[in-house]
Amino acid sequence: MKRIIMLTTLLGILISCNSTKIASSWREPNKQVDLEKLNKILVVAMLRNENSRHLAESEMVKLLDGKGYASFDYLKASFDKSNENALREKIKKDGFDGAITMRLIDVERERNYTLSSIGPNRWNPISFPNYYYRSWPNNQADGNYLTTKTFVVEIAIFSILEDKIIWTSETKTINPRGVDQMTKEISKVLYKRMVKDGFLKRKG
């Protein structure tokens, strides 16, 4: 996924984000966003699964403290989303000054096999004969496969008034517990990075 213009309510309510990291990010040089001056932010989750899309957009809308509008509710089925100029005119006419998009780029899978046999330790040192015996395949206890999924998400923030992108970021989340939880984690790490980089003006 690349982006997010996010809320000040985030700091106290979100849980630990140890599973989400920022892989890369870019901001328009010398650009700073003041949330107090934003009025309407369009939130778009570009996910194929409609349920996941609704969950992600709804979560981001909640984090934007009344200034976010979900695309699934705003861009109705009757609207021609393939008409770029029509979309540009519509969001300007309706008073949007910003947009946030979330896009799933990739799901990286890593599968590791772990044996159940116990290795040497200082309390129970294993001799060479013991290790040799236990290491033969027919003497080993059954192991198991562990699959790690890493979701690569691009977030992008756009200025509607300037008609251009002002922030992009790529995040990686390991084994998320759901779309809503992943969205919260991504929002938190991006918010902290934006404040640190001076892109987002901290409230107060």
N, C-alpha and C positions, 0 to 999 in steps of 0.2 A: 501496500500500500503505500504516502507522502503528505502529511498535512494535518493540521488542526489548529484552529483559533480557539483556544479554550479558556474556560471559566476558572474563576477564582474559587468556586465552591469545591473544586477538585481536591485541593490539598488536604482537607480534613476527612474526606469521606471515602477515598479510594484505598484499596489494600495494597500490600507489597507487590512490586512489579519485577521481581527477580527473574521471571521467565521472559520478559520483554526487554529487548535492547534496540538501540538505534544503530543501524548499520551504516547509514550515511544521511546527510542532510545538506540542503542548500537554502539560502535566503537571499533576497534582493539586498544588495549592499546598502547599508545605512537606513534600511527600512525598519520602522517601528510601528506596531499596531497597538492602539489603545481601545480596549474592550468597551470602555465607557462611551466611546463615540460611535460604536457600531449599533445598528438598529435591527437589521434582518440578515441572517446568514442561512443560505441554502445548504442543506446537508445531503450528500449523495453517496450511497454505498454501492459500488459497482460489483455486486455479487450475483451469481447466476441463480442461486436458491432464493426465492422470494421471501421465505420465512427468515433466512439469515439476513437478507437485506433490510427487512423491516426491523429486526432486532438491533442491528448495528446503527441504523439511522435513528431509531428511537432513543438509543442509549446516548448518542452524540447530542441529540436535541436536548435531552435532560441536562447534560453537562453544560450546555450553553446558556443556562439560566434565563430562559424565556425569549432568547433572541434567535434560536434555531428553528428551522422549518424543514421537515422531512420531505424528500423529493417524491416518495411514494404517495404522499398526501397532496402535494402541490402540483406535480406534473401528472395530471390525470391521463387515463388511457386514450382519451380522444385527442390529446395534444400530440402534434407531430414532432417527436424528439429528434428526428433525423434532420430537421431544418435548423441549421446553425444560426442563421440570422433571426429566425422567429424566436428561438430560445433567448438569444441576446437581447432582443427588444422586450420580450416578456419579463425577464428578471429585472431589467432596468425600469420598466414601467411600473412594476409592482414594488419598487423601492428596496431591492436587495443591494447591499453594499459589500457583501462577501459571500464566498462559497467554500465549502470543505468537501473534498472527495476522498473516499477510501476505496482502494482497489487491491484485490488479492492477486499478487503476481505469481506466486509459486508456493507449493507445499513440498518441502524437502523431507525425505524419509531416510532414516538411518536405522538399520536392523543389526543388532548385536546379539550374539549367542553367549550366554553366561553359564558356566558349569557350576554344579552344586558342590563339587569337591572343595574341601577346606585347604587353604594354603598354609604355609608355615607361619608361626607367630612366636613371640618371645615366651609365651606361657606354655606352648605346646610345640616345641621345635620338632620338625620332621627330618628324619634321617634320609640319606640318599636311597637306601633300599625301600623305605616306606613310601617316599615320593615316587620312586620308580614304579612300584607296584600299583599305587593309586592312580597313576597317570595313564595307564593303559586304558583304551576306550572301553573294553569289556569290564573293567573294574570301577569305572567312574559312575557316580550317581547321575541321574538324568538332569539335564540343564534346561534352560528356557530361553526363548527369543524375546528380546525387548525392542520394540519399535518406537523410535523418537520421531515425532512430527514437528517440523519447524515451519510456521506460517510466515511467509514473506509478504508484507503489506506495504503498499505505497500510499502515502497521505500527501495531499496537495491543498494549498490554500490559495484562493484567488481573490483579487480585488476586482469587484464588479465595476466600480466607478472608473478604475484605470484600465479595465479590460485586459488584465494580464495576471500571470502567476507570480506570487511573491514568496512562497515557501514550498519546498518539497522535502520529503523524508522517506526513507525506507526503513521499516522496522522488522525485527524477527522475534516471533513469539514461540516458545517451546511448549508443546503439549497444552494448549489452552483448554480450559474447562468449559468453554462455550463462546459463542460470538459476543454475547454481552460482556463477559468477563474480559475477553481479549480487547474489546473496544475500550473498556475502562483502563486497562493497563497501558494501551497505546496512548490514550489521552493523557494519562499522568506523566509518562516519560517524555512525551512531546512538549507538554506544558512546561516542565522543568527545564528542558533544553532551550525552549524559546525565551524563557525568562533569563536564563544564564547567558544566552547569546545577545540579549538586548533587543530581540525582535518583538517580544510581547511586553507591554508595560504592565508591571505588577500593580494591582489595585491598592490604593491607599498610599 
